[in-house]
Amino acid sequence: MRFEISKVLDAIEGRVCTDPSLARAVLDLAEVIRYQNLDSGRPASLLRLGMVIDALARELEEDSVPVYAVVHRALLSDADLTSNERMVVRRWADDGLVEVLDNPGDRMLEVADLLGLPVLSRARFDGLRGRFPWLVEQPGRVLAPVPGAGGPVFIAHVGGGNVPVAGSRSPAGAKLLARQWRCPEPGCALFGGGGGGGAFADLARVDRAPAGQPPPSLRNGVPICPRHGARLGDAGPRPRTEVLAVRIGGMVRRRFVLTEGQPVLVGRAPDQQGGIVLGQWLNDEARRWISRSHLRFELRATAPGRGAASDAPSWSGRGEVIVTDVSTNGSGIRPGGSMAEPDRVPLSPQQSRALAARDMVELYPGVQVGRAEDLPTGAPFTPTSVMAEAPTMAMRLPRP
């Protein structure tokens, strides 16, 4: 039992992040794990987060859907959690996978506003509608997880429906995400702790912050570390990024971030750290065809006159996605996303090509990689569950 629960907690850990490019919804972790009606279990259970993540994946019809979780500081020592669950939440906090705060409700809506994310919460936020008009103006932006026959389902607070709807990043969010930020507190997991010499000393010598760092909090227009309440230092422009997705059998199996200067290998089982492994989703024939490292993706700055404005800021995401076939058997380009066989353009081993708008690369029939916004998802099967390893006796789903 203990081993099975550890396995499911590891699976859930793979679906929590504070990366603005990958998170698909924001939630208050304490609210979710204390919602006993979801499984009629003990007062607090971290497994309920896995149930809500599975429900989100089903509604989005996509695998590996990450959530942006904010955590009340008291949860780190909550006696209703098991010692193992408390240890896991502390590890998530230490690794920057979740935000630890004194007031999660306000921050949850701030993150949703800055990033354009939907909110998963039973709270109605009546007193915050003036500050965040989209709470009532955009149906589907706030949904309550509620018990269903086979696990949680969602009900929108405004307009009904059960599918989370994303909005656009706010102007403030776009500006904040244009820059990298540094916290003066040593070891800050969210904004790469500063250390001696004062809050803003030697920022130029500090390693570049990760492209996936979360948005700062704003206090009177000043960027603040949400965890430490300290003013953040500007560490320079954020590198260009592009979100790519892998679609297999019609379903998007995972998304990944391509960052300028950091090539990514995609294949059956790449040796590169951070490589995108496809093997677990492939049938035997596809495994034989697709090489361990099949494609290399790079993001390069777009030269003036090649389709992007020469004065476009580096954080805007504008740039060329270059794909190079590093396989044995080759690949193909689907121009404009066309699946008509005569339109397929072969990509031979060691050949490179810049992906135009809506282009996708096909490693094998039914196995494609492209820009996330250009790959619709949906297939006649259910996304992989993070709760697959959960012991049956630990879950008491409500009856239909």
C-alpha positions as CSV (number, residue, x, y, z in Angstrom):
1,M,0.0,0.0,0.0
2,R,2.7,2.5,1.0
3,F,4.7,1.7,-2.1
4,E,1.6,2.2,-4.3
5,I,0.8,5.5,-2.8
6,S,4.4,6.7,-3.2
7,K,4.1,5.8,-6.9
8,V,0.9,7.8,-7.4
9,L,2.4,10.8,-5.6
10,D,5.4,10.6,-7.9
11,A,3.0,10.6,-10.9
12,I,1.1,13.6,-9.5
13,E,4.4,15.4,-9.0
14,G,5.0,15.2,-12.7
15,R,1.8,17.3,-13.2
16,V,2.5,20.3,-11.0
17,C,4.6,23.2,-12.2
18,T,4.9,27.0,-12.1
19,D,6.0,27.3,-15.7
20,P,3.8,29.9,-17.4
21,S,4.2,28.1,-20.8
22,L,3.0,24.7,-19.6
23,A,0.4,25.2,-16.8
24,R,-3.2,24.7,-18.0
25,A,-5.1,25.8,-14.9
26,V,-4.5,27.3,-11.4
27,L,-5.8,25.9,-8.1
28,D,-5.6,26.2,-4.3
29,L,-4.0,23.0,-3.2
30,A,-5.4,23.1,0.3
31,E,-9.0,23.5,-0.9
32,V,-8.6,20.5,-3.2
33,I,-7.1,18.1,-0.7
34,R,-9.6,19.0,2.0
35,Y,-12.7,18.5,-0.2
36,Q,-13.8,15.2,1.4
37,N,-16.8,14.8,-0.9
38,L,-14.6,14.0,-3.8
39,D,-13.8,10.5,-2.4
40,S,-15.5,10.3,1.1
41,G,-12.1,9.7,2.5
42,R,-10.0,11.2,5.3
43,P,-10.1,14.9,6.1
44,A,-7.0,15.8,4.0
45,S,-5.6,13.7,1.1
46,L,-3.0,14.6,-1.5
47,L,-4.5,12.0,-3.8
48,R,-7.5,14.3,-4.4
49,L,-5.1,16.5,-6.4
50,G,-4.5,13.6,-8.7
51,M,-8.3,13.1,-9.1
52,V,-8.7,16.7,-10.1
53,I,-5.8,16.6,-12.5
54,D,-7.3,13.5,-14.2
55,A,-10.6,15.3,-14.5
56,L,-8.8,18.3,-16.2
57,A,-7.0,15.9,-18.6
58,R,-10.4,14.3,-19.6
59,E,-12.0,17.6,-20.2
60,L,-9.1,19.0,-22.3
61,E,-8.7,15.5,-24.0
62,E,-5.0,15.7,-23.5
63,D,-2.3,13.7,-21.6
64,S,0.2,15.1,-19.1
65,V,-1.8,18.2,-18.2
66,P,0.1,20.3,-15.6
67,V,-1.6,22.6,-13.0
68,Y,-0.3,25.6,-11.2
69,A,-0.9,25.1,-7.5
70,V,-0.7,27.7,-4.8
71,V,-0.3,26.4,-1.3
72,H,-1.2,27.9,2.1
73,R,1.9,27.9,4.3
74,A,0.1,26.1,7.0
75,L,-0.3,23.1,4.8
76,L,3.4,22.3,5.2
77,S,2.7,21.2,8.8
78,D,-0.9,20.1,8.5
79,A,-1.4,17.1,10.9
80,D,-4.3,15.8,8.7
81,L,-1.8,14.9,6.0
82,T,0.4,11.8,6.4
83,S,4.0,12.4,7.2
84,N,4.9,11.3,3.6
85,E,2.4,13.7,2.1
86,R,3.8,16.6,4.2
87,M,7.3,15.6,3.0
88,V,6.1,15.6,-0.6
89,V,4.5,19.0,-0.4
90,R,7.6,20.5,1.2
91,R,9.7,19.0,-1.6
92,W,7.4,20.6,-4.2
93,A,7.8,23.9,-2.4
94,D,11.6,23.6,-2.1
95,D,11.8,22.7,-5.8
96,G,9.6,25.6,-6.9
97,L,6.9,23.3,-8.3
98,V,4.3,25.1,-6.2
99,E,4.0,28.5,-4.6
100,V,3.8,28.7,-0.8
101,L,1.8,31.7,0.4
102,D,-0.1,33.3,3.3
103,N,-3.1,34.2,1.1
104,P,-3.5,31.7,-1.8
105,G,-6.9,33.1,-2.9
106,D,-5.7,36.5,-4.1
107,R,-2.6,35.0,-5.6
108,M,-4.5,32.3,-7.4
109,L,-6.6,35.0,-9.2
110,E,-3.6,37.2,-9.9
111,V,-1.8,34.2,-11.6
112,A,-4.9,33.4,-13.6
113,D,-5.1,37.1,-14.7
114,L,-1.5,37.5,-15.6
115,L,-1.3,34.1,-17.5
116,G,-4.8,33.8,-18.8
117,L,-5.4,30.5,-17.0
118,P,-8.7,29.1,-15.9
119,V,-9.3,28.7,-12.2
120,L,-10.4,25.4,-10.5
121,S,-12.1,26.4,-7.3
122,R,-15.4,26.2,-5.4
123,A,-15.0,29.7,-4.1
124,R,-17.1,32.4,-5.8
125,F,-14.7,35.3,-5.3
126,D,-17.6,37.8,-5.0
127,G,-15.5,40.5,-3.4
128,L,-12.8,40.4,-6.1
129,R,-15.0,40.8,-9.2
130,G,-14.3,44.5,-9.5
131,R,-10.5,43.8,-9.6
132,F,-10.9,40.8,-12.0
133,P,-13.9,41.5,-14.2
134,W,-13.4,38.3,-16.2
135,L,-14.7,36.4,-13.2
136,V,-18.2,37.2,-14.5
137,E,-17.5,38.3,-18.1
138,Q,-15.8,35.1,-19.3
139,P,-17.8,31.9,-18.9
140,G,-15.7,28.9,-18.2
141,R,-12.8,30.7,-16.6
142,V,-13.8,29.6,-13.1
143,L,-15.0,26.0,-12.5
144,A,-15.8,24.1,-9.4
145,P,-14.6,20.5,-9.0
146,V,-17.5,18.5,-7.8
147,P,-18.1,14.8,-7.2
148,G,-19.1,12.8,-10.2
149,A,-19.9,9.1,-10.9
150,G,-16.4,8.2,-12.0
151,G,-14.5,10.9,-10.2
152,P,-14.5,14.7,-10.1
153,V,-16.3,16.7,-12.8
154,F,-16.3,20.5,-13.3
155,I,-19.2,23.0,-13.3
156,A,-18.5,26.6,-14.5
157,H,-19.6,29.3,-12.1
158,V,-20.7,31.5,-15.0
159,G,-22.5,30.2,-18.1
160,G,-22.5,26.6,-17.1
161,G,-20.5,24.0,-19.0
162,N,-17.7,21.8,-17.8
163,V,-14.7,22.6,-20.0
164,P,-12.1,25.0,-18.6
165,V,-11.6,28.0,-20.9
166,A,-8.3,29.9,-21.1
167,G,-8.2,33.7,-21.5
168,S,-5.4,36.0,-22.8
169,R,-2.5,37.1,-20.7
170,S,-3.1,40.5,-19.3
171,P,-0.9,43.5,-20.5
172,A,0.8,43.4,-17.0
173,G,1.5,39.7,-17.4
174,A,3.0,40.2,-20.9
175,K,5.4,42.8,-19.4
176,L,6.4,40.8,-16.4
177,L,7.1,37.7,-18.6
178,A,9.3,39.8,-20.8
179,R,11.9,39.9,-18.1
180,Q,13.8,37.6,-15.8
181,W,13.6,38.3,-12.1
182,R,15.8,37.6,-9.1
183,C,14.8,37.4,-5.4
184,P,17.2,38.8,-2.8
185,E,16.5,35.9,-0.5
186,P,19.1,33.2,-0.7
187,G,17.9,29.9,-2.2
188,C,14.5,31.3,-3.5
189,A,13.1,28.3,-5.5
190,L,10.9,30.6,-7.7
191,F,13.3,33.4,-8.6
192,G,16.8,32.0,-8.1
193,G,18.0,33.4,-4.7
194,G,20.3,36.3,-4.5
195,G,22.7,36.1,-1.6
196,G,25.1,38.6,-0.2
197,G,25.7,42.1,-1.4
198,G,22.2,43.5,-1.1
199,A,19.0,42.9,-3.0
200,F,20.3,44.0,-6.4
201,A,24.0,43.5,-6.2
202,D,25.9,41.7,-8.9
203,L,22.7,40.8,-10.8
204,A,24.8,40.8,-14.0
205,R,27.0,38.0,-12.7
206,V,24.1,35.8,-11.6
207,D,23.2,32.9,-14.0
208,R,20.3,33.6,-16.2
209,A,17.0,32.7,-14.5
210,P,15.0,29.8,-16.1
211,A,12.6,30.8,-18.9
212,G,9.9,28.9,-17.0
213,Q,10.0,31.0,-13.8
214,P,6.5,32.1,-12.6
215,P,5.1,35.7,-12.9
216,P,6.0,38.0,-10.0
217,S,3.3,39.3,-7.8
218,L,2.5,43.0,-8.2
219,R,2.3,45.4,-5.3
220,N,1.6,49.0,-6.2
221,G,3.1,48.2,-9.6
222,V,6.3,46.8,-8.1
223,P,7.3,43.2,-8.9
224,I,7.4,41.2,-5.6
225,C,8.4,37.7,-4.8
226,P,5.1,36.1,-3.7
227,R,6.8,33.7,-1.3
228,H,9.2,36.2,0.5
229,G,7.4,39.5,-0.1
230,A,10.7,41.0,-1.2
231,R,11.2,43.3,-4.2
232,L,12.6,41.5,-7.2
233,G,15.5,42.6,-9.2
234,D,15.4,42.8,-13.0
235,A,17.9,40.2,-14.4
236,G,17.5,41.0,-18.0
237,P,15.3,39.9,-20.9
238,R,13.8,36.4,-20.9
239,P,15.0,34.2,-23.7
240,R,12.7,33.4,-26.6
241,T,10.5,30.3,-26.1
242,E,8.1,28.2,-28.2
243,V,5.8,25.6,-26.9
244,L,5.7,22.4,-28.9
245,A,3.5,19.4,-28.6
246,V,3.6,15.7,-29.3
247,R,0.5,14.1,-30.8
248,I,0.2,10.3,-31.0
249,G,-2.9,8.6,-32.3
250,G,-4.8,11.9,-32.5
251,M,-4.2,12.8,-28.8
252,V,-1.6,15.4,-27.6
253,R,0.5,13.3,-25.2
254,R,2.7,16.1,-23.8
255,R,3.9,19.6,-24.4
256,F,7.4,20.9,-24.0
257,V,9.1,24.3,-24.1
258,L,11.8,25.0,-26.7
259,T,14.1,27.7,-25.5
260,E,16.6,29.7,-27.6
261,G,20.0,28.2,-27.3
262,Q,18.8,24.9,-25.8
263,P,18.1,22.2,-28.5
264,V,15.8,19.4,-27.6
265,L,15.9,15.8,-28.8
266,V,12.7,13.9,-29.5
267,G,12.6,10.1,-30.1
268,R,11.9,6.7,-28.7
269,A,14.3,7.2,-25.8
270,P,16.8,10.1,-26.2
271,D,20.0,10.0,-24.1
272,Q,20.0,13.8,-23.7
273,Q,18.9,15.1,-20.3
274,G,15.5,16.8,-20.9
275,G,14.9,14.8,-24.1
276,I,11.3,13.9,-25.0
277,V,10.7,10.2,-24.7
278,L,8.0,8.7,-26.9
279,G,8.5,5.0,-26.3
280,Q,5.8,4.5,-23.7
281,W,3.1,5.6,-26.3
282,L,4.3,3.7,-29.3
283,N,3.3,0.4,-30.7
284,D,5.9,-2.2,-31.7
285,E,6.1,-1.2,-35.4
286,A,6.5,2.5,-34.5
287,R,9.2,1.6,-31.9
288,R,11.2,-0.2,-34.6
289,W,10.9,2.7,-37.0
290,I,11.5,5.6,-34.7
291,S,15.2,6.0,-33.5
292,R,16.2,6.6,-29.9
293,S,17.0,10.2,-30.9
294,H,14.9,10.9,-34.0
295,L,14.6,14.7,-34.3
296,R,16.5,17.7,-32.9
297,F,14.5,20.9,-32.4
298,E,16.2,24.4,-32.1
299,L,14.8,27.9,-31.7
300,R,16.7,30.5,-33.5
301,A,16.3,34.3,-33.7
302,T,14.5,35.4,-36.9
303,A,16.7,37.5,-39.1
304,P,15.3,40.8,-40.4
305,G,13.3,40.3,-43.5
306,R,12.4,36.7,-42.8
307,G,8.9,37.0,-41.5
308,A,9.3,38.7,-38.1
309,A,9.8,42.3,-37.2
310,S,13.5,43.1,-36.7
311,D,12.7,45.1,-33.5
312,A,10.6,42.3,-32.0
313,P,11.5,41.8,-28.3
314,S,13.4,38.6,-27.5
315,W,10.6,37.4,-25.2
316,S,7.9,37.6,-27.8
317,G,8.4,34.1,-28.9
318,R,9.1,35.1,-32.5
319,G,11.8,33.0,-34.0
320,E,12.4,30.1,-36.3
321,V,11.8,26.5,-35.1
322,I,14.5,24.4,-36.9
323,V,14.0,20.7,-37.0
324,T,16.9,18.4,-38.0
325,D,16.3,14.7,-38.7
326,V,19.0,12.7,-36.7
327,S,17.4,9.3,-37.3
328,T,18.1,6.3,-39.4
329,N,14.8,6.1,-41.3
330,G,13.9,9.7,-41.9
331,S,10.7,11.7,-41.2
332,G,8.3,13.9,-43.1
333,I,6.9,17.4,-43.0
334,R,3.2,18.0,-43.1
335,P,3.0,21.6,-44.6
336,G,0.2,23.6,-43.0
337,G,-0.9,20.5,-41.1
338,S,-2.2,18.8,-44.2
339,M,-2.6,15.1,-43.7
340,A,-3.0,14.4,-47.5
341,E,-0.3,12.0,-48.5
342,P,0.7,13.9,-51.7
343,D,1.4,17.0,-49.6
344,R,4.0,15.2,-47.3
345,V,7.5,16.5,-47.8
346,P,10.3,13.9,-46.9
347,L,12.9,14.9,-44.4
348,S,15.9,12.8,-44.9
349,P,18.5,11.9,-42.2
350,Q,20.7,14.9,-41.3
351,Q,18.4,17.2,-43.3
352,S,17.2,20.4,-41.5
353,R,14.1,22.6,-42.2
354,A,12.5,25.6,-40.6
355,L,8.9,25.0,-39.7
356,A,6.5,27.4,-41.3
357,A,3.1,28.3,-39.7
358,R,1.0,25.2,-38.9
359,D,3.7,22.8,-40.2
360,M,4.2,19.6,-38.2
361,V,6.8,16.9,-38.4
362,E,5.7,13.3,-38.7
363,L,8.1,10.7,-37.3
364,Y,5.9,7.8,-38.2
365,P,2.2,7.7,-39.3
366,G,0.2,9.1,-36.4
367,V,3.2,10.4,-34.5
368,Q,3.6,14.2,-35.0
369,V,5.3,17.1,-33.4
370,G,4.4,20.8,-34.0
371,R,3.6,24.1,-32.3
372,A,1.1,23.4,-29.5
373,E,-1.5,25.9,-30.9
374,D,-1.4,24.1,-34.3
375,L,-2.0,20.6,-33.0
376,P,-5.7,20.0,-32.1
377,T,-6.2,17.0,-29.8
378,G,-8.9,14.5,-29.2
379,A,-9.0,10.7,-29.6
380,P,-11.5,7.9,-28.9
381,F,-9.6,6.9,-25.7
382,T,-9.1,8.4,-22.2
383,P,-5.9,10.2,-21.3
384,T,-3.4,8.4,-19.0
385,S,-4.4,8.6,-15.4
386,V,-2.0,9.7,-12.7
387,M,-4.2,7.7,-10.3
388,A,-3.6,4.4,-12.1
389,E,-1.3,3.2,-9.3
390,A,-3.6,4.4,-6.5
391,P,-4.7,1.5,-4.2
392,T,-8.4,0.9,-4.7
393,M,-9.2,0.8,-1.0
394,A,-7.8,4.4,-0.6
395,M,-10.5,5.8,-2.9
396,R,-14.2,5.7,-2.1
397,L,-15.9,7.4,-5.1
398,P,-19.4,8.7,-4.6
399,R,-22.2,6.5,-6.1
400,P,-23.9,7.7,-9.2
